[in-house]
Amino acid sequence: MGPDMDAKSLGRAAYGAARVSPQRLAIAAAADATVERAFSVDELAADVRRRDPGIGLATGYRAVAAMEAAGF
């Protein structure tokens, strides 16, 4: 998506019309930052948890499923 994209635009790009919580936004930002390589949800969740330990693995899986459904 790009470094100049604001949080609201990133949330809409990642999740479409779905609700975008701060946790989902953090996960979308981490996914957007790793677009140059493949990653697993476990890797993505670990990266996000380094910044916000309150985000659990299940949240990561749900967020990635929502991003995939939205075409991100």
N, CA, C and O atoms as a CHARMM CRD file, in Angstrom:
* protein
*
  288
    1    1 MET  N      0.82000  -1.18600   0.00000 PROA 1      0.00000
    2    1 MET  CA     0.00000   0.00000   0.00000 PROA 1      0.00000
    3    1 MET  C      0.86500   1.25100   0.00000 PROA 1      0.00000
    4    1 MET  O      0.56000   2.20700  -0.71300 PROA 1      0.00000
    5    2 GLY  N      1.91600   1.26300   0.76900 PROA 2      0.00000
    6    2 GLY  CA     2.82500   2.38500   0.70500 PROA 2      0.00000
    7    2 GLY  C      2.96900   3.11300   2.02400 PROA 2      0.00000
    8    2 GLY  O      2.05300   3.11700   2.84600 PROA 2      0.00000
    9    3 PRO  N      4.13200   3.73400   2.22600 PROA 3      0.00000
   10    3 PRO  CA     4.40900   4.40700   3.48600 PROA 3      0.00000
   11    3 PRO  C      3.60800   5.68800   3.69600 PROA 3      0.00000
   12    3 PRO  O      3.47900   6.14900   4.83000 PROA 3      0.00000
   13    4 ASP  N      3.06800   6.27200   2.62700 PROA 4      0.00000
   14    4 ASP  CA     2.33300   7.52600   2.77800 PROA 4      0.00000
   15    4 ASP  C      0.83800   7.31200   3.02200 PROA 4      0.00000
   16    4 ASP  O      0.08300   8.28100   3.09700 PROA 4      0.00000
   17    5 MET  N      0.40500   6.06500   3.14400 PROA 5      0.00000
   18    5 MET  CA    -1.00200   5.76800   3.37000 PROA 5      0.00000
   19    5 MET  C     -1.33400   6.02100   4.83800 PROA 5      0.00000
   20    5 MET  O     -0.61600   5.56500   5.72800 PROA 5      0.00000
   21    6 ASP  N     -2.42500   6.75000   5.09000 PROA 6      0.00000
   22    6 ASP  CA    -2.81500   6.98500   6.47100 PROA 6      0.00000
   23    6 ASP  C     -3.53700   5.76200   7.03600 PROA 6      0.00000
   24    6 ASP  O     -3.89900   4.85100   6.29200 PROA 6      0.00000
   25    7 ALA  N     -3.73900   5.74500   8.33300 PROA 7      0.00000
   26    7 ALA  CA    -4.31200   4.58200   9.01500 PROA 7      0.00000
   27    7 ALA  C     -5.71000   4.25600   8.51500 PROA 7      0.00000
   28    7 ALA  O     -6.04100   3.08400   8.33000 PROA 7      0.00000
   29    8 LYS  N     -6.52500   5.25900   8.29500 PROA 8      0.00000
   30    8 LYS  CA    -7.89300   5.02200   7.83100 PROA 8      0.00000
   31    8 LYS  C     -7.88900   4.38200   6.44300 PROA 8      0.00000
   32    8 LYS  O     -8.65100   3.44800   6.19200 PROA 8      0.00000
   33    9 SER  N     -7.05200   4.86500   5.55500 PROA 9      0.00000
   34    9 SER  CA    -6.96100   4.30000   4.20700 PROA 9      0.00000
   35    9 SER  C     -6.42500   2.87200   4.23900 PROA 9      0.00000
   36    9 SER  O     -6.90200   2.01200   3.49800 PROA 9      0.00000
   37   10 LEU  N     -5.43900   2.61900   5.09200 PROA 10     0.00000
   38   10 LEU  CA    -4.90400   1.26900   5.22100 PROA 10     0.00000
   39   10 LEU  C     -5.98300   0.32700   5.74100 PROA 10     0.00000
   40   10 LEU  O     -6.12700  -0.79000   5.24400 PROA 10     0.00000
   41   11 GLY  N     -6.73400   0.76800   6.73100 PROA 11     0.00000
   42   11 GLY  CA    -7.80900  -0.05800   7.27700 PROA 11     0.00000
   43   11 GLY  C     -8.85300  -0.40100   6.23700 PROA 11     0.00000
   44   11 GLY  O     -9.30800  -1.54200   6.16600 PROA 11     0.00000
   45   12 ARG  N     -9.23500   0.56400   5.43800 PROA 12     0.00000
   46   12 ARG  CA   -10.22500   0.31200   4.38000 PROA 12     0.00000
   47   12 ARG  C     -9.66100  -0.60800   3.30000 PROA 12     0.00000
   48   12 ARG  O    -10.37100  -1.47200   2.78600 PROA 12     0.00000
   49   13 ALA  N     -8.39000  -0.42500   2.95500 PROA 13     0.00000
   50   13 ALA  CA    -7.77200  -1.28200   1.93900 PROA 13     0.00000
   51   13 ALA  C     -7.66600  -2.72200   2.43900 PROA 13     0.00000
   52   13 ALA  O     -7.87900  -3.66800   1.68100 PROA 13     0.00000
   53   14 ALA  N     -7.33900  -2.87800   3.70900 PROA 14     0.00000
   54   14 ALA  CA    -7.13100  -4.21300   4.25600 PROA 14     0.00000
   55   14 ALA  C     -8.41900  -4.94700   4.56800 PROA 14     0.00000
   56   14 ALA  O     -8.50600  -6.16000   4.37600 PROA 14     0.00000
   57   15 TYR  N     -9.42400  -4.22100   5.05000 PROA 15     0.00000
   58   15 TYR  CA   -10.62700  -4.88100   5.55100 PROA 15     0.00000
   59   15 TYR  C    -11.91600  -4.48000   4.84300 PROA 15     0.00000
   60   15 TYR  O    -12.98800  -4.97200   5.19500 PROA 15     0.00000
   61   16 GLY  N    -11.83200  -3.60600   3.86300 PROA 16     0.00000
   62   16 GLY  CA   -13.04800  -3.17800   3.17700 PROA 16     0.00000
   63   16 GLY  C    -13.95700  -2.42100   4.12800 PROA 16     0.00000
   64   16 GLY  O    -13.51600  -1.51100   4.83000 PROA 16     0.00000
   65   17 ALA  N    -15.21600  -2.79600   4.14900 PROA 17     0.00000
   66   17 ALA  CA   -16.19400  -2.10700   4.98300 PROA 17     0.00000
   67   17 ALA  C    -16.25700  -2.67400   6.40000 PROA 17     0.00000
   68   17 ALA  O    -17.02200  -2.17400   7.22400 PROA 17     0.00000
   69   18 ALA  N    -15.47900  -3.69500   6.69600 PROA 18     0.00000
   70   18 ALA  CA   -15.50600  -4.32600   8.02400 PROA 18     0.00000
   71   18 ALA  C    -14.96300  -3.37000   9.08300 PROA 18     0.00000
   72   18 ALA  O    -14.23200  -2.42500   8.78600 PROA 18     0.00000
   73   19 ARG  N    -15.34000  -3.64600  10.30500 PROA 19     0.00000
   74   19 ARG  CA   -14.88500  -2.86700  11.45000 PROA 19     0.00000
   75   19 ARG  C    -13.36300  -2.95900  11.55200 PROA 19     0.00000
   76   19 ARG  O    -12.78400  -4.02700  11.35400 PROA 19     0.00000
   77   20 VAL  N    -12.72900  -1.84400  11.85700 PROA 20     0.00000
   78   20 VAL  CA   -11.26800  -1.82800  11.96400 PROA 20     0.00000
   79   20 VAL  C    -10.88700  -1.37300  13.36800 PROA 20     0.00000
   80   20 VAL  O    -10.93400  -0.18500  13.68800 PROA 20     0.00000
   81   21 SER  N    -10.51100  -2.33600  14.19300 PROA 21     0.00000
   82   21 SER  CA   -10.06800  -2.05100  15.55900 PROA 21     0.00000
   83   21 SER  C     -8.58900  -1.65200  15.52800 PROA 21     0.00000
   84   21 SER  O     -7.90600  -1.86600  14.52600 PROA 21     0.00000
   85   22 PRO  N     -8.10600  -1.07900  16.61600 PROA 22     0.00000
   86   22 PRO  CA    -6.66700  -0.77300  16.67100 PROA 22     0.00000
   87   22 PRO  C     -5.79700  -2.02600  16.48500 PROA 22     0.00000
   88   22 PRO  O     -4.72100  -1.95900  15.89100 PROA 22     0.00000
   89   23 GLN  N     -6.27500  -3.16400  16.99800 PROA 23     0.00000
   90   23 GLN  CA    -5.51700  -4.40200  16.83700 PROA 23     0.00000
   91   23 GLN  C     -5.47200  -4.81900  15.37100 PROA 23     0.00000
   92   23 GLN  O     -4.41700  -5.19400  14.85800 PROA 23     0.00000
   93   24 ARG  N     -6.61300  -4.75300  14.70200 PROA 24     0.00000
   94   24 ARG  CA    -6.63700  -5.10200  13.27400 PROA 24     0.00000
   95   24 ARG  C     -5.77300  -4.14700  12.45800 PROA 24     0.00000
   96   24 ARG  O     -5.10500  -4.56200  11.51100 PROA 24     0.00000
   97   25 LEU  N     -5.78700  -2.88200  12.82300 PROA 25     0.00000
   98   25 LEU  CA    -4.96600  -1.91600  12.10400 PROA 25     0.00000
   99   25 LEU  C     -3.48100  -2.22900  12.28700 PROA 25     0.00000
  100   25 LEU  O     -2.70700  -2.12600  11.33500 PROA 25     0.00000
  101   26 ALA  N     -3.07800  -2.61000  13.49700 PROA 26     0.00000
  102   26 ALA  CA    -1.67700  -2.97000  13.75000 PROA 26     0.00000
  103   26 ALA  C     -1.28200  -4.18900  12.91600 PROA 26     0.00000
  104   26 ALA  O     -0.17400  -4.24900  12.38500 PROA 26     0.00000
  105   27 ILE  N     -2.18200  -5.14900  12.80500 PROA 27     0.00000
  106   27 ILE  CA    -1.89900  -6.35500  12.02800 PROA 27     0.00000
  107   27 ILE  C     -1.82000  -6.01900  10.54100 PROA 27     0.00000
  108   27 ILE  O     -0.95200  -6.53800   9.83900 PROA 27     0.00000
  109   28 ALA  N     -2.71200  -5.16300  10.05400 PROA 28     0.00000
  110   28 ALA  CA    -2.67400  -4.74800   8.65000 PROA 28     0.00000
  111   28 ALA  C     -1.39100  -3.99100   8.33900 PROA 28     0.00000
  112   28 ALA  O     -0.79200  -4.18400   7.28100 PROA 28     0.00000
  113   29 ALA  N     -0.97100  -3.13400   9.25600 PROA 29     0.00000
  114   29 ALA  CA     0.26700  -2.37800   9.04300 PROA 29     0.00000
  115   29 ALA  C      1.46800  -3.31800   8.98600 PROA 29     0.00000
  116   29 ALA  O      2.35800  -3.14000   8.15500 PROA 29     0.00000
  117   30 ALA  N      1.49400  -4.31800   9.86700 PROA 30     0.00000
  118   30 ALA  CA     2.59900  -5.28600   9.85000 PROA 30     0.00000
  119   30 ALA  C      2.58500  -6.09800   8.55600 PROA 30     0.00000
  120   30 ALA  O      3.64000  -6.36200   7.98000 PROA 30     0.00000
  121   31 ALA  N      1.40200  -6.49400   8.09900 PROA 31     0.00000
  122   31 ALA  CA     1.29800  -7.24600   6.84200 PROA 31     0.00000
  123   31 ALA  C      1.74000  -6.37600   5.67200 PROA 31     0.00000
  124   31 ALA  O      2.44200  -6.84500   4.77600 PROA 31     0.00000
  125   32 ASP  N      1.33400  -5.12300   5.67800 PROA 32     0.00000
  126   32 ASP  CA     1.69800  -4.20400   4.60600 PROA 32     0.00000
  127   32 ASP  C      3.21300  -3.99100   4.56300 PROA 32     0.00000
  128   32 ASP  O      3.79200  -3.81900   3.49000 PROA 32     0.00000
  129   33 ALA  N      3.84300  -4.00400   5.72400 PROA 33     0.00000
  130   33 ALA  CA     5.29400  -3.79500   5.78900 PROA 33     0.00000
  131   33 ALA  C      6.08200  -5.00100   5.31700 PROA 33     0.00000
  132   33 ALA  O      7.28100  -4.88800   5.06000 PROA 33     0.00000
  133   34 THR  N      5.43300  -6.16000   5.19600 PROA 34     0.00000
  134   34 THR  CA     6.14100  -7.37600   4.78600 PROA 34     0.00000
  135   34 THR  C      5.68900  -7.87900   3.42600 PROA 34     0.00000
  136   34 THR  O      5.80900  -9.07200   3.14800 PROA 34     0.00000
  137   35 VAL  N      5.17500  -7.00900   2.57300 PROA 35     0.00000
  138   35 VAL  CA     4.65200  -7.44700   1.27500 PROA 35     0.00000
  139   35 VAL  C      5.72700  -7.98900   0.34300 PROA 35     0.00000
  140   35 VAL  O      5.40400  -8.67300  -0.62700 PROA 35     0.00000
  141   36 GLU  N      6.97700  -7.70400   0.60900 PROA 36     0.00000
  142   36 GLU  CA     8.03600  -8.15400  -0.29000 PROA 36     0.00000
  143   36 GLU  C      8.40300  -9.61800  -0.08600 PROA 36     0.00000
  144   36 GLU  O      9.21300 -10.16100  -0.83700 PROA 36     0.00000
  145   37 ARG  N      7.81600 -10.26400   0.92100 PROA 37     0.00000
  146   37 ARG  CA     8.12300 -11.68000   1.15200 PROA 37     0.00000
  147   37 ARG  C      6.90400 -12.39200   1.72200 PROA 37     0.00000
  148   37 ARG  O      5.99400 -11.76600   2.26700 PROA 37     0.00000
  149   38 ALA  N      6.90700 -13.69400   1.58600 PROA 38     0.00000
  150   38 ALA  CA     5.82900 -14.49600   2.16800 PROA 38     0.00000
  151   38 ALA  C      6.02400 -14.56500   3.68100 PROA 38     0.00000
  152   38 ALA  O      7.15000 -14.50500   4.17500 PROA 38     0.00000
  153   39 PHE  N      4.92700 -14.69100   4.40300 PROA 39     0.00000
  154   39 PHE  CA     5.00100 -14.80800   5.85100 PROA 39     0.00000
  155   39 PHE  C      3.84300 -15.66900   6.33300 PROA 39     0.00000
  156   39 PHE  O      2.82100 -15.80300   5.66100 PROA 39     0.00000
  157   40 SER  N      4.02600 -16.24300   7.49900 PROA 40     0.00000
  158   40 SER  CA     2.94700 -17.02000   8.10200 PROA 40     0.00000
  159   40 SER  C      2.20000 -16.12200   9.08800 PROA 40     0.00000
  160   40 SER  O      2.70300 -15.07700   9.49900 PROA 40     0.00000
  161   41 VAL  N      1.01400 -16.53900   9.45200 PROA 41     0.00000
  162   41 VAL  CA     0.25000 -15.77600  10.43900 PROA 41     0.00000
  163   41 VAL  C      0.99500 -15.78000  11.77100 PROA 41     0.00000
  164   41 VAL  O      0.98000 -14.78400  12.49300 PROA 41     0.00000
  165   42 ASP  N      1.63900 -16.88400  12.09400 PROA 42     0.00000
  166   42 ASP  CA     2.41400 -16.95200  13.33400 PROA 42     0.00000
  167   42 ASP  C      3.52500 -15.90600  13.34700 PROA 42     0.00000
  168   42 ASP  O      3.73700 -15.23800  14.35900 PROA 42     0.00000
  169   43 GLU  N      4.24000 -15.75900  12.21800 PROA 43     0.00000
  170   43 GLU  CA     5.30500 -14.74700  12.12700 PROA 43     0.00000
  171   43 GLU  C      4.72800 -13.34800  12.24700 PROA 43     0.00000
  172   43 GLU  O      5.27800 -12.49900  12.94800 PROA 43     0.00000
  173   44 LEU  N      3.62800 -13.11400  11.56700 PROA 44     0.00000
  174   44 LEU  CA     2.98800 -11.80400  11.60500 PROA 44     0.00000
  175   44 LEU  C      2.52900 -11.47800  13.02300 PROA 44     0.00000
  176   44 LEU  O      2.75800 -10.37200  13.51100 PROA 44     0.00000
  177   45 ALA  N      1.89000 -12.42700  13.67700 PROA 45     0.00000
  178   45 ALA  CA     1.41500 -12.21100  15.04300 PROA 45     0.00000
  179   45 ALA  C      2.57400 -11.96100  15.99800 PROA 45     0.00000
  180   45 ALA  O      2.47500 -11.10400  16.87700 PROA 45     0.00000
  181   46 ALA  N      3.66500 -12.69400  15.83900 PROA 46     0.00000
  182   46 ALA  CA     4.83700 -12.48700  16.69500 PROA 46     0.00000
  183   46 ALA  C      5.39600 -11.08200  16.50400 PROA 46     0.00000
  184   46 ALA  O      5.77900 -10.42900  17.47500 PROA 46     0.00000
  185   47 ASP  N      5.44400 -10.61400  15.26200 PROA 47     0.00000
  186   47 ASP  CA     5.92100  -9.26200  14.97700 PROA 47     0.00000
  187   47 ASP  C      5.01600  -8.22700  15.64800 PROA 47     0.00000
  188   47 ASP  O      5.50500  -7.27700  16.26000 PROA 47     0.00000
  189   48 VAL  N      3.72300  -8.40700  15.53400 PROA 48     0.00000
  190   48 VAL  CA     2.77300  -7.46200  16.12500 PROA 48     0.00000
  191   48 VAL  C      2.85100  -7.51500  17.65300 PROA 48     0.00000
  192   48 VAL  O      2.78400  -6.47600  18.30900 PROA 48     0.00000
  193   49 ARG  N      2.99000  -8.70900  18.22000 PROA 49     0.00000
  194   49 ARG  CA     3.04900  -8.84500  19.68500 PROA 49     0.00000
  195   49 ARG  C      4.30200  -8.23000  20.28400 PROA 49     0.00000
  196   49 ARG  O      4.30700  -7.87400  21.46200 PROA 49     0.00000
  197   50 ARG  N      5.36100  -8.09800  19.50100 PROA 50     0.00000
  198   50 ARG  CA     6.55800  -7.40600  20.01100 PROA 50     0.00000
  199   50 ARG  C      6.22400  -5.94300  20.29900 PROA 50     0.00000
  200   50 ARG  O      6.77500  -5.34300  21.22200 PROA 50     0.00000
  201   51 ARG  N      5.32700  -5.38200  19.51100 PROA 51     0.00000
  202   51 ARG  CA     4.92300  -3.98600  19.71300 PROA 51     0.00000
  203   51 ARG  C      3.74000  -3.84700  20.66400 PROA 51     0.00000
  204   51 ARG  O      3.64100  -2.86900  21.40400 PROA 51     0.00000
  205   52 ASP  N      2.84000  -4.83500  20.63900 PROA 52     0.00000
  206   52 ASP  CA     1.64700  -4.79600  21.48600 PROA 52     0.00000
  207   52 ASP  C      1.37500  -6.20800  22.01200 PROA 52     0.00000
  208   52 ASP  O      0.67600  -6.98500  21.36200 PROA 52     0.00000
  209   53 PRO  N      1.92300  -6.54100  23.18100 PROA 53     0.00000
  210   53 PRO  CA     1.78600  -7.90100  23.71300 PROA 53     0.00000
  211   53 PRO  C      0.34300  -8.33200  23.96800 PROA 53     0.00000
  212   53 PRO  O      0.08900  -9.52200  24.15800 PROA 53     0.00000
  213   54 GLY  N     -0.59600  -7.40900  23.97700 PROA 54     0.00000
  214   54 GLY  CA    -1.98900  -7.74200  24.22600 PROA 54     0.00000
  215   54 GLY  C     -2.71200  -8.34200  23.03000 PROA 54     0.00000
  216   54 GLY  O     -3.85100  -8.79000  23.16300 PROA 54     0.00000
  217   55 ILE  N     -2.07700  -8.35900  21.86600 PROA 55     0.00000
  218   55 ILE  CA    -2.71300  -8.91600  20.66600 PROA 55     0.00000
  219   55 ILE  C     -2.37500 -10.39800  20.59300 PROA 55     0.00000
  220   55 ILE  O     -1.20800 -10.77700  20.48500 PROA 55     0.00000
  221   56 GLY  N     -3.39500 -11.21800  20.65100 PROA 56     0.00000
  222   56 GLY  CA    -3.19800 -12.66600  20.67300 PROA 56     0.00000
  223   56 GLY  C     -3.13300 -13.28100  19.28600 PROA 56     0.00000
  224   56 GLY  O     -3.45900 -12.64700  18.28200 PROA 56     0.00000
  225   57 LEU  N     -2.70800 -14.52300  19.26100 PROA 57     0.00000
  226   57 LEU  CA    -2.57700 -15.26600  18.00600 PROA 57     0.00000
  227   57 LEU  C     -3.93100 -15.43900  17.32000 PROA 57     0.00000
  228   57 LEU  O     -4.02600 -15.32700  16.09800 PROA 57     0.00000
  229   58 ALA  N     -4.97300 -15.71200  18.09700 PROA 58     0.00000
  230   58 ALA  CA    -6.30800 -15.88000  17.50600 PROA 58     0.00000
  231   58 ALA  C     -6.75800 -14.59400  16.81700 PROA 58     0.00000
  232   58 ALA  O     -7.39100 -14.64600  15.76300 PROA 58     0.00000
  233   59 THR  N     -6.44000 -13.45400  17.39800 PROA 59     0.00000
  234   59 THR  CA    -6.76500 -12.17300  16.76400 PROA 59     0.00000
  235   59 THR  C     -6.03800 -12.04600  15.43900 PROA 59     0.00000
  236   59 THR  O     -6.60000 -11.55100  14.46200 PROA 59     0.00000
  237   60 GLY  N     -4.79400 -12.49000  15.40100 PROA 60     0.00000
  238   60 GLY  CA    -4.01900 -12.46500  14.16300 PROA 60     0.00000
  239   60 GLY  C     -4.65900 -13.30900  13.07800 PROA 60     0.00000
  240   60 GLY  O     -4.76600 -12.87600  11.93100 PROA 60     0.00000
  241   61 TYR  N     -5.08500 -14.50800  13.43600 PROA 61     0.00000
  242   61 TYR  CA    -5.72900 -15.38800  12.45200 PROA 61     0.00000
  243   61 TYR  C     -7.04700 -14.79100  11.95200 PROA 61     0.00000
  244   61 TYR  O     -7.33100 -14.82800  10.75500 PROA 61     0.00000
  245   62 ARG  N     -7.84300 -14.24700  12.85900 PROA 62     0.00000
  246   62 ARG  CA    -9.11800 -13.64500  12.43700 PROA 62     0.00000
  247   62 ARG  C     -8.87800 -12.43300  11.53900 PROA 62     0.00000
  248   62 ARG  O     -9.58100 -12.24000  10.54800 PROA 62     0.00000
  249   63 ALA  N     -7.88800 -11.62100  11.88700 PROA 63     0.00000
  250   63 ALA  CA    -7.59000 -10.43200  11.09000 PROA 63     0.00000
  251   63 ALA  C     -7.09500 -10.81700   9.69700 PROA 63     0.00000
  252   63 ALA  O     -7.51200 -10.22000   8.70500 PROA 63     0.00000
  253   64 VAL  N     -6.21400 -11.80400   9.61700 PROA 64     0.00000
  254   64 VAL  CA    -5.71000 -12.23400   8.31900 PROA 64     0.00000
  255   64 VAL  C     -6.83900 -12.83000   7.47800 PROA 64     0.00000
  256   64 VAL  O     -6.89000 -12.60400   6.26900 PROA 64     0.00000
  257   65 ALA  N     -7.73300 -13.57800   8.09600 PROA 65     0.00000
  258   65 ALA  CA    -8.88100 -14.12400   7.36300 PROA 65     0.00000
  259   65 ALA  C     -9.75900 -12.99400   6.83500 PROA 65     0.00000
  260   65 ALA  O    -10.25400 -13.06900   5.71100 PROA 65     0.00000
  261   66 ALA  N     -9.95400 -11.95700   7.63100 PROA 66     0.00000
  262   66 ALA  CA   -10.76400 -10.81500   7.19900 PROA 66     0.00000
  263   66 ALA  C    -10.06600 -10.05700   6.06600 PROA 66     0.00000
  264   66 ALA  O    -10.71900  -9.60900   5.12400 PROA 66     0.00000
  265   67 MET  N     -8.73600  -9.91400   6.15800 PROA 67     0.00000
  266   67 MET  CA    -8.00100  -9.24600   5.08700 PROA 67     0.00000
  267   67 MET  C     -8.08000 -10.04900   3.79100 PROA 67     0.00000
  268   67 MET  O     -8.26500  -9.48800   2.71100 PROA 67     0.00000
  269   68 GLU  N     -7.93900 -11.35800   3.91000 PROA 68     0.00000
  270   68 GLU  CA    -8.03700 -12.20800   2.72400 PROA 68     0.00000
  271   68 GLU  C     -9.44000 -12.10500   2.09500 PROA 68     0.00000
  272   68 GLU  O     -9.56900 -12.02300   0.87300 PROA 68     0.00000
  273   69 ALA  N    -10.46300 -12.11000   2.91800 PROA 69     0.00000
  274   69 ALA  CA   -11.83400 -11.99300   2.41200 PROA 69     0.00000
  275   69 ALA  C    -12.06300 -10.65900   1.71200 PROA 69     0.00000
  276   69 ALA  O    -12.85900 -10.57100   0.77700 PROA 69     0.00000
  277   70 ALA  N    -11.35700  -9.61100   2.17100 PROA 70     0.00000
  278   70 ALA  CA   -11.49800  -8.29900   1.56900 PROA 70     0.00000
  279   70 ALA  C    -10.59600  -8.11900   0.34900 PROA 70     0.00000
  280   70 ALA  O    -10.65100  -7.08300  -0.31400 PROA 70     0.00000
  281   71 GLY  N     -9.75700  -9.13200   0.04600 PROA 71     0.00000
  282   71 GLY  CA    -8.88700  -9.05100  -1.11600 PROA 71     0.00000
  283   71 GLY  C     -7.56400  -8.39200  -0.88200 PROA 71     0.00000
  284   71 GLY  O     -6.88000  -8.04800  -1.84700 PROA 71     0.00000
  285   72 PHE  N     -7.16500  -8.19800   0.35600 PROA 72     0.00000
  286   72 PHE  CA    -5.88700  -7.56800   0.68600 PROA 72     0.00000
  287   72 PHE  C     -4.77700  -8.56800   0.47800 PROA 72     0.00000
  288   72 PHE  O     -3.60900  -8.24800   0.69700 PROA 72     0.00000
